[in-house]
Structures are given as C-alpha cells and as structure tokens.
Amino acid sequence: MSPNPRHISLLIGLAAVTLLLLVRIFSIQILDGRYKSDADRQATVRETIYPTRGVIFDRNGEILVGNKVAYDILVSPRDVQPFDTLALATVLNVTPDFIRGKLLEFERRKSSIGFQSVVMMRTVPAETYMRFDEVKYRFPGFRGQVRGIRDYPVNAGGNLLGYVSEVNKAYIERHEGEYEQGDYAGMTGIEAAREKELRGEKGYHIYLRNVRNQIEQPYKDGAEDKEAVPGKDVTTTIDAALQQYGQELMNNKVGSIVAIEPSTGEILALVSSPGIDVS
C-alpha cells in the first residue's frame, strides 16, 4: 500500500516543529546561559585581596623578615567622575599635574585595565592615607588599599634575605598562570628561593555594579568570594646574632664570610659585601 501523501506531509511538518522546539530549548538552556554569564561578568567587578607574606625566622625563632602595613591610593578609571583635581591633590600632597598625568596614562590603558583598579600612589604616609579616607566619598573612582610590605628588624644582609618587588611582564610570562599585573614576588635570596611557601594565595571579593557602573553591593551576598590564605612561615639555619656580627665585620669591606656548623653542615651566617640595602 502506497504511503498517503497527506500523511507524509504531516510527518514532515511534525518533524520540522520538533526540530524547531529542540533548537529553541538549546538556545534557552545553553546560549542564553552563556549570555547571562557574559552579562554577569560585565555587571560585576573583582577586587583582589593580597595575602600576608610568610615570616622568615632564624634558627632560634628570631624574626629576620616580617611584615608591616603600607597604604596605597588606587583608581578605577571607568568609575571616575568629574572632580576637583586641586582638592584631591591637596589631600594627597601632590600636584594637580601628577593626578592629570596618571589619569591620562590610565586612559591610554583603559582597554587592558577594564573595570579593575590600578595603583596611582604606592606606600603613602599613614597621615596622608587617613586624610584621604575621610574625604574619599568626594572622589568617585578613587579608593585606598591597605597591604603588607616587608620589614627587617635586624641587619641580616640583603644578599642573603633577598627582596620582594612587583612582577613585570617577563616574570609573569615565565610563571604562566601564577601571577598578574600588580602582584609581588621574591626576586633574590631567601625571598626567591622560598617564594612558593612565602607568597600565600590571593583572595577576592566580587561586587555588583549599578547602571552607572558604580560598585553597589556584594555579588550573591559574598557567596562566591574567596578569602586570602596567608603565606607559610619559613625557619632558616641562620643565627641572627652571628649574621649581624658578620655584617659589622664586613662593613666598608669587599669579600664574603661563611659560618658553618661542623656537625651538621648547616649555614649559620652568610655575608657578602658590598651588599644590597633591602630596607
């Protein structure tokens, strides 16, 4: 019996409708979900939380390298609104041209900066930071940041301890996926050798933006925020008193001193002069 042409047309129509429904379901569940994800990213801003770097101790528990508080002034270029440049310059104890120059620099980098904040002034005096904190509401787009920097309570020598510095593009490329612009890392000495232990893990807070691109409130009430994990402390074989004595002996001289524990081979002091000043 030959198929009825009407039945064939009906089956083809049903198949076409079914296919359209499947395409629509895919669009709603997959594509719209992607669009929503993109919209969420555009409507939020991530604020990085830097961890406290681990402390470096000598063999007897004395601190060789610790941490102290530093204050920075940051700016989110896309959030900046017309403001009194002279007033902000007076608060920060800089010239209006300094602020204009920084904003022009950030304007040129706007595409790479996006909605993130960048540092305009590093390590400002505490009194300057407090003065700014009282009036920051007058300068949308500008905010303060409190972070830890290294502190050296004893003269143990920069060549041994090393130093911490902001990473550059080449460093970021060498450590793919580990660092980004604005991060700090140990560059030499113990700071570099024990970097992975000392650095800790960064955290972040995610905030929602309103229609004027202003930060409004925590995203999902902070449910997707991540707290920073402090770096691990490191204990060395160095004897702080012996190291300091070696530093004094080599003051204004050229050469090196190495003191070793004969029974274990542990290095008790390592002095090289001239050295670097990490303070």
C-alpha positions as CSV (number, residue, x, y, z in Angstrom):
1,M,0.0,0.0,0.0
2,S,1.5,3.4,-1.1
3,P,2.0,6.0,1.7
4,N,-0.6,8.7,1.8
5,P,1.0,12.0,0.6
6,R,-1.0,13.8,3.2
7,H,0.4,11.6,6.0
8,I,3.9,12.2,4.7
9,S,3.4,16.0,4.7
10,L,2.0,15.8,8.2
11,L,5.1,13.7,9.4
12,I,7.4,16.2,7.8
13,G,5.6,19.1,9.4
14,L,5.8,17.4,12.9
15,A,9.5,16.7,12.4
16,A,10.1,20.3,11.5
17,V,8.2,21.6,14.5
18,T,10.0,19.2,16.8
19,L,13.4,20.3,15.4
20,L,12.5,24.0,15.9
21,L,11.5,23.2,19.5
22,L,14.8,21.4,20.1
23,V,16.7,24.4,18.7
24,R,14.8,26.8,20.9
25,I,15.4,24.6,24.0
26,F,19.1,24.6,23.2
27,S,19.1,28.3,22.7
28,I,17.3,28.9,26.1
29,Q,19.4,26.5,28.1
30,I,22.8,26.9,26.5
31,L,23.1,30.1,24.6
32,D,21.0,32.2,26.9
33,G,23.0,30.8,29.8
34,R,26.2,31.9,28.1
35,Y,24.8,35.4,27.5
36,K,23.7,35.5,31.2
37,S,27.2,34.5,32.2
38,D,28.7,37.3,30.0
39,A,26.2,39.8,31.4
40,D,27.1,38.7,34.9
41,R,30.8,39.3,34.2
42,Q,30.1,42.8,32.8
43,A,27.9,43.7,35.8
44,T,30.5,42.7,38.4
45,V,34.0,43.7,39.5
46,R,36.5,41.6,41.3
47,E,38.6,43.2,44.0
48,T,41.8,41.3,44.8
49,I,42.8,40.6,48.4
50,Y,46.5,40.1,48.8
51,P,47.7,37.6,51.5
52,T,50.1,38.3,54.3
53,R,53.5,37.1,53.2
54,G,55.1,34.4,55.4
55,V,57.7,35.5,58.1
56,I,61.3,34.4,57.8
57,F,62.9,33.3,61.1
58,D,66.4,32.4,62.2
59,R,67.2,29.1,63.8
60,N,66.3,30.5,67.3
61,G,62.9,31.9,66.4
62,E,64.1,35.5,65.9
63,I,62.4,37.4,63.0
64,L,64.7,38.1,60.1
65,V,62.0,39.4,57.8
66,G,58.5,40.3,59.0
67,N,55.7,42.5,57.7
68,K,54.4,46.0,58.3
69,V,51.4,48.0,57.0
70,A,51.6,50.1,53.8
71,Y,49.0,52.3,52.3
72,D,48.2,52.8,48.6
73,I,45.8,55.0,46.6
74,L,44.0,53.2,43.8
75,V,41.8,54.4,41.0
76,S,39.2,52.7,38.8
77,P,39.4,54.8,35.6
78,R,35.9,53.9,34.3
79,D,34.4,54.9,37.7
80,V,36.0,58.4,37.8
81,Q,33.5,61.2,37.6
82,P,34.2,65.0,37.3
83,F,36.0,66.1,40.5
84,D,38.0,68.9,42.0
85,T,41.6,68.0,40.9
86,L,43.2,70.7,43.1
87,A,41.3,69.4,46.2
88,L,42.4,65.8,45.7
89,A,46.0,66.9,45.0
90,T,45.9,68.9,48.3
91,V,44.7,65.9,50.2
92,L,47.3,63.6,48.7
93,N,50.1,66.2,48.9
94,V,50.9,66.0,45.2
95,T,50.5,68.4,42.3
96,P,47.3,68.5,40.1
97,D,49.6,67.7,37.1
98,F,50.6,64.5,38.8
99,I,47.0,63.4,39.0
100,R,46.2,64.5,35.5
101,G,49.2,62.7,34.2
102,K,48.2,59.4,35.9
103,L,44.7,59.6,34.6
104,L,45.9,60.2,31.1
105,E,48.2,57.2,31.4
106,F,45.4,55.0,32.7
107,E,43.1,56.4,29.9
108,R,45.6,55.1,27.3
109,R,45.5,51.7,29.0
110,K,41.7,51.6,29.6
111,S,41.1,48.6,27.3
112,S,43.6,46.4,29.3
113,I,42.5,47.8,32.7
114,G,38.8,47.3,32.1
115,F,36.8,47.8,35.3
116,Q,39.7,46.9,37.6
117,S,41.5,49.3,40.0
118,V,45.1,50.3,39.4
119,V,47.6,51.8,41.8
120,M,48.1,55.5,41.4
121,M,50.3,56.1,44.5
122,R,52.2,53.5,46.4
123,T,53.2,53.5,50.1
124,V,51.8,56.9,51.0
125,P,52.3,58.2,54.6
126,A,49.7,57.0,57.1
127,E,48.6,60.6,57.8
128,T,48.0,61.1,54.0
129,Y,46.0,57.9,53.8
130,M,43.8,58.8,56.8
131,R,43.2,62.3,55.4
132,F,42.1,60.8,52.1
133,D,40.0,58.1,53.8
134,E,37.9,60.9,55.5
135,V,37.0,62.6,52.2
136,K,37.2,59.8,49.6
137,Y,33.4,60.0,49.1
138,R,34.0,63.2,47.2
139,F,36.1,61.4,44.6
140,P,34.2,58.6,43.0
141,G,36.6,56.0,41.4
142,F,39.4,56.6,43.9
143,R,39.9,54.3,46.9
144,G,42.5,53.3,49.4
145,Q,44.2,49.9,49.9
146,V,46.0,48.6,53.0
147,R,48.6,45.9,52.3
148,G,51.6,44.3,53.9
149,I,55.2,45.1,53.0
150,R,58.4,43.6,54.2
151,D,60.0,44.7,57.5
152,Y,63.6,44.0,58.5
153,P,64.1,44.2,62.3
154,V,67.7,43.0,62.2
155,N,70.6,43.8,59.8
156,A,70.9,40.3,58.3
157,G,72.0,41.4,54.8
158,G,70.1,42.0,51.6
159,N,72.2,39.4,49.6
160,L,71.1,36.7,52.0
161,L,67.5,37.7,52.5
162,G,66.7,39.0,49.1
163,Y,63.9,41.4,48.3
164,V,60.3,41.5,47.1
165,S,59.3,43.5,44.1
166,E,56.3,44.0,41.8
167,V,56.4,41.4,38.9
168,N,57.0,42.6,35.4
169,K,55.7,41.3,32.1
170,A,58.7,38.9,31.6
171,Y,58.2,37.4,35.1
172,I,54.5,36.9,34.5
173,E,55.2,35.1,31.2
174,R,57.9,32.9,32.9
175,H,55.4,31.9,35.6
176,E,52.3,31.5,33.4
177,G,49.0,31.4,35.4
178,E,50.7,32.2,38.7
179,Y,51.0,36.0,38.7
180,E,49.3,39.0,37.2
181,Q,50.0,42.7,36.9
182,G,50.2,44.3,40.4
183,D,51.4,41.1,42.2
184,Y,54.6,40.9,44.1
185,A,57.2,38.2,44.4
186,G,60.6,37.4,45.9
187,M,63.3,38.3,43.4
188,T,66.5,37.2,45.0
189,G,67.9,35.4,48.1
190,I,65.7,33.5,50.5
191,E,62.6,35.5,49.3
192,A,63.0,34.0,45.9
193,A,64.2,30.5,46.9
194,R,61.1,30.0,49.2
195,E,58.7,32.1,47.1
196,K,56.0,29.4,46.8
197,E,55.8,28.9,50.5
198,L,56.0,32.5,51.5
199,R,53.6,34.1,49.0
200,G,50.3,32.6,50.1
201,E,47.2,32.5,48.0
202,K,45.3,35.6,46.8
203,G,41.6,36.0,47.5
204,Y,38.9,38.3,46.1
205,H,35.6,40.0,46.7
206,I,33.1,40.3,43.9
207,Y,30.8,43.3,43.8
208,L,27.8,44.2,41.7
209,R,27.7,47.4,39.6
210,N,24.7,49.5,39.0
211,V,23.6,51.1,35.7
212,R,26.2,53.9,36.3
213,N,29.0,51.4,36.7
214,Q,29.3,52.2,40.4
215,I,30.1,49.4,42.9
216,E,26.8,48.8,44.7
217,Q,26.8,45.6,46.8
218,P,28.5,42.2,47.2
219,Y,27.7,39.7,44.4
220,K,25.4,36.9,45.7
221,D,25.9,38.3,49.2
222,G,29.6,37.3,49.1
223,A,28.8,33.6,48.4
224,E,31.4,33.4,45.7
225,D,34.1,35.5,47.5
226,K,37.4,33.8,48.4
227,E,39.4,34.8,51.4
228,A,43.2,35.2,51.0
229,V,45.4,32.4,52.5
230,P,48.5,33.8,54.4
231,G,51.9,32.6,53.3
232,K,53.7,30.0,55.3
233,D,56.5,31.0,57.8
234,V,60.0,29.8,57.0
235,T,62.7,28.9,59.5
236,T,66.3,29.1,58.3
237,T,69.5,27.7,59.8
238,I,70.9,31.2,60.1
239,D,71.9,32.6,63.5
240,A,70.7,36.2,63.5
241,A,73.3,37.4,66.1
242,L,76.2,35.7,64.2
243,Q,74.8,37.1,60.9
244,Q,74.7,40.6,62.3
245,Y,78.3,40.3,63.6
246,G,79.4,39.2,60.2
247,Q,77.7,42.2,58.6
248,E,79.5,44.5,61.0
249,L,82.9,42.9,60.3
250,M,82.4,43.3,56.5
251,N,81.2,46.9,56.8
252,N,83.0,49.0,54.1
253,K,85.0,46.0,53.0
254,V,84.8,43.7,50.0
255,G,84.6,40.0,50.4
256,S,82.5,37.2,52.0
257,I,82.1,35.3,55.2
258,V,80.5,31.9,55.6
259,A,80.0,30.3,59.0
260,I,79.1,26.6,59.0
261,E,78.0,24.2,61.9
262,P,80.7,21.4,61.5
263,S,78.5,18.6,62.9
264,T,75.6,19.2,60.5
265,G,76.9,21.4,57.7
266,E,74.2,23.9,58.3
267,I,75.0,27.5,57.3
268,L,74.9,29.8,60.3
269,A,75.9,33.0,58.6
270,L,76.4,34.1,55.0
271,V,77.7,37.6,54.4
272,S,78.7,39.2,51.1
273,S,80.0,42.7,50.8
274,P,79.2,45.1,49.2
275,G,75.5,44.0,49.6
276,I,72.1,45.4,48.7
277,D,70.0,47.5,51.0
278,V,66.6,46.0,51.3
279,S,65.3,48.4,54.0
